[in-house]
Amino acid sequence: MIYINGQIHTMMEHAEVCSAMIVRDQIIIETGTTEQILKLQQQGEQIIDLQKNCVVPGFNDSHMHFICTGLCADEVKLHNAKSIQEIQNECKQYLLLNGDCTHISGTGWSEQIIDSNVYPTKEDLDLVSTQIPIVISRICMHIGIANSAALQLYEVKTGKSLTKEQKQSGLIKENQLFELQGLLPQPSVDKLHKIILKYSYGRWNCFFLFTM
């Protein structure tokens, strides 16, 4: 297949941008000007006019939480929450739509977006529910807030005691957060497979990410 009349970024120093290329067996075998490449056309080879559009190589992301990306997409999305009340409302809406859920996980909140510039607290989440564990992670994924039920679950299951400050605020970080998240019901292999196909592949392909 031959591509012509484009702005093809080769990332090669000697010819960073060219207008045409040949792709055979899914491998780029030659780049150059449209005139040069057309001379190499084989009988019956298809020609695609790029109409001056840009072409770039597929990107590589060297630090990617691929499965986590898919899992987060299936949780309560808090990236746009501008107040504690909005966080609560999103969690309540999830509970309303998933009445049989055994826990609530959310992700994406940031005190830099929340209008009062404060972290949510255990008490804020207890107003959503005290019957099931609720854990919401900050956008960095290294800080989380848990409700009373989640904090109790952590102490019972791990045999470890939380500090007085943690019990009051619900704030947990790093390994303790990861431990708590691991105590929550995990998706089945079948659901995990569907999540990866639906969210992980789809999301990153739209950003031209091909390797990680």
PLY file of the C-alpha trace (Angstrom):
ply
format ascii 1.0
element vertex 212
property float x
property float y
property float z
element edge 211
property int vertex1
property int vertex2
end_header
0.00 0.00 0.00
1.28 3.46 -0.93
0.49 6.66 0.96
1.08 9.96 -0.82
0.63 13.72 -0.31
0.95 13.58 3.46
2.98 15.12 6.25
4.63 11.95 7.51
6.80 12.37 10.60
9.45 9.65 10.37
11.42 10.74 13.46
14.57 10.14 11.40
17.13 12.95 11.54
18.07 12.79 7.87
14.46 13.15 6.69
12.21 13.99 9.60
9.16 14.79 7.46
8.32 13.29 4.10
5.23 13.21 1.90
4.92 9.52 0.99
5.67 5.98 2.10
5.22 2.34 1.14
3.73 -0.17 3.60
3.95 -3.88 2.75
3.10 -6.74 5.12
2.44 -4.10 7.82
6.02 -2.82 7.59
7.10 0.61 6.32
9.73 -0.27 3.74
10.39 3.10 2.10
9.74 6.80 2.64
10.34 9.77 0.39
8.62 12.28 -1.82
5.36 11.41 -3.52
7.17 11.36 -6.87
9.88 9.00 -5.60
7.47 6.57 -3.97
5.06 6.38 -6.92
7.94 5.13 -9.08
8.17 2.09 -6.78
4.51 1.11 -7.09
3.90 -2.56 -7.80
1.14 -3.78 -10.09
-2.24 -3.54 -8.38
-0.82 -1.81 -5.31
-3.36 0.51 -3.66
-2.66 4.23 -3.38
-4.10 6.34 -0.58
-4.03 10.14 -0.85
-3.43 11.58 2.62
-4.54 15.04 1.43
-1.83 16.83 3.43
-2.93 15.17 6.69
-0.40 14.42 9.42
0.90 10.88 10.05
2.91 9.98 13.16
4.32 6.69 14.49
2.38 4.85 17.19
3.44 6.15 20.61
5.01 4.25 23.47
4.18 4.91 27.12
6.94 3.63 29.39
4.93 3.94 32.63
1.43 2.62 32.21
-1.03 1.05 34.68
-2.91 -0.67 31.89
-5.36 -2.84 33.83
-5.84 -0.15 36.48
-6.93 2.25 33.75
-9.72 -0.09 32.76
-10.76 -0.76 36.35
-10.92 2.96 37.14
-13.20 3.52 34.17
-15.67 1.10 35.77
-15.67 2.99 39.10
-17.25 6.23 40.30
-15.59 8.98 38.26
-14.66 12.00 40.37
-12.27 13.86 38.06
-14.70 16.74 37.53
-16.01 16.99 41.10
-15.71 20.62 42.19
-17.10 20.20 45.70
-17.47 17.64 48.47
-21.19 17.57 47.73
-20.53 16.61 44.11
-18.36 13.73 45.31
-21.15 12.61 47.61
-23.74 12.94 44.85
-21.69 10.84 42.44
-21.31 8.11 45.05
-25.02 8.25 45.91
-25.93 8.01 42.24
-23.72 4.95 41.86
-25.39 3.37 44.89
-28.81 4.17 43.45
-27.99 2.56 40.11
-26.22 -0.41 41.70
-28.39 -1.17 44.69
-26.89 -4.62 45.20
-23.27 -3.41 45.23
-21.12 -4.59 48.12
-18.79 -1.59 48.08
-18.12 1.69 46.28
-14.78 2.58 44.71
-14.14 5.98 43.20
-11.16 7.71 41.68
-9.97 11.04 40.34
-10.81 13.67 42.95
-8.34 16.45 43.68
-8.34 19.14 46.34
-6.93 21.47 43.67
-10.25 21.26 41.82
-12.56 21.21 44.84
-13.72 24.78 45.45
-12.82 24.74 49.16
-9.36 23.22 48.46
-9.84 20.52 51.09
-9.71 16.73 51.12
-12.94 14.78 51.53
-13.24 13.06 54.93
-14.54 9.86 56.45
-17.58 11.77 57.70
-18.34 12.99 54.17
-18.41 9.41 52.92
-20.38 8.16 55.93
-23.18 10.47 54.79
-23.34 8.33 51.65
-23.35 5.02 53.52
-22.03 3.42 56.68
-23.26 -0.04 55.67
-20.80 -0.81 52.86
-17.11 0.10 52.42
-16.42 3.23 50.38
-12.91 4.08 49.20
-12.17 7.02 46.90
-8.68 7.59 45.53
-7.11 10.94 44.73
-6.12 11.49 41.10
-2.54 10.46 41.98
-3.81 7.02 43.12
-1.48 7.11 46.14
-3.89 8.82 48.56
-7.37 7.70 49.46
-10.29 8.44 51.76
-12.26 5.62 53.39
-15.56 5.59 55.25
-16.11 3.94 58.64
-17.05 0.58 57.13
-13.89 0.48 55.01
-11.65 1.43 57.93
-13.23 -1.27 60.07
-12.76 -3.80 57.26
-9.06 -2.92 57.10
-8.43 -3.42 60.81
-10.44 -6.66 61.01
-8.94 -8.29 57.91
-5.33 -7.20 58.36
-5.14 -7.26 62.15
-3.40 -3.89 61.97
-4.44 -0.82 63.92
-4.98 2.54 62.26
-3.87 5.74 63.97
-6.32 8.02 65.74
-5.85 10.59 62.99
-6.61 8.03 60.28
-9.78 6.93 62.04
-10.92 10.53 62.32
-10.09 11.68 58.80
-10.33 8.44 56.83
-7.09 9.41 55.08
-4.88 6.48 54.06
-1.86 6.42 51.78
0.42 4.21 49.73
0.67 0.58 50.88
-2.19 0.86 53.37
-4.43 2.16 50.61
-3.37 -0.62 48.26
-3.97 -3.17 51.03
-7.47 -1.84 51.64
-8.31 -1.83 47.95
-7.15 -5.44 47.77
-9.63 -6.37 50.51
-12.59 -5.16 48.46
-14.36 -7.67 46.19
-12.32 -8.13 43.01
-13.75 -8.52 39.48
-13.95 -11.99 37.99
-11.49 -12.97 35.27
-14.30 -12.70 32.72
-15.26 -9.19 33.86
-11.61 -8.15 33.96
-11.19 -9.32 30.37
-14.22 -7.31 29.27
-13.01 -4.22 31.13
-9.59 -4.40 29.46
-11.12 -4.76 26.00
-13.75 -2.06 26.54
-11.79 0.58 28.41
-8.04 -0.08 28.36
-7.52 -0.92 24.68
-10.16 1.49 23.44
-8.96 4.44 25.50
-5.28 4.12 24.67
-5.74 3.31 21.00
-7.52 6.63 20.56
-4.31 8.32 21.76
-2.22 6.30 19.25
-0.58 4.29 22.03
0.58 0.97 20.61
3.22 -0.26 23.07
3.62 0.08 26.82
0 1
1 2
2 3
3 4
4 5
5 6
6 7
7 8
8 9
9 10
10 11
11 12
12 13
13 14
14 15
15 16
16 17
17 18
18 19
19 20
20 21
21 22
22 23
23 24
24 25
25 26
26 27
27 28
28 29
29 30
30 31
31 32
32 33
33 34
34 35
35 36
36 37
37 38
38 39
39 40
40 41
41 42
42 43
43 44
44 45
45 46
46 47
47 48
48 49
49 50
50 51
51 52
52 53
53 54
54 55
55 56
56 57
57 58
58 59
59 60
60 61
61 62
62 63
63 64
64 65
65 66
66 67
67 68
68 69
69 70
70 71
71 72
72 73
73 74
74 75
75 76
76 77
77 78
78 79
79 80
80 81
81 82
82 83
83 84
84 85
85 86
86 87
87 88
88 89
89 90
90 91
91 92
92 93
93 94
94 95
95 96
96 97
97 98
98 99
99 100
100 101
101 102
102 103
103 104
104 105
105 106
106 107
107 108
108 109
109 110
110 111
111 112
112 113
113 114
114 115
115 116
116 117
117 118
118 119
119 120
120 121
121 122
122 123
123 124
124 125
125 126
126 127
127 128
128 129
129 130
130 131
131 132
132 133
133 134
134 135
135 136
136 137
137 138
138 139
139 140
140 141
141 142
142 143
143 144
144 145
145 146
146 147
147 148
148 149
149 150
150 151
151 152
152 153
153 154
154 155
155 156
156 157
157 158
158 159
159 160
160 161
161 162
162 163
163 164
164 165
165 166
166 167
167 168
168 169
169 170
170 171
171 172
172 173
173 174
174 175
175 176
176 177
177 178
178 179
179 180
180 181
181 182
182 183
183 184
184 185
185 186
186 187
187 188
188 189
189 190
190 191
191 192
192 193
193 194
194 195
195 196
196 197
197 198
198 199
199 200
200 201
201 202
202 203
203 204
204 205
205 206
206 207
207 208
208 209
209 210
210 211
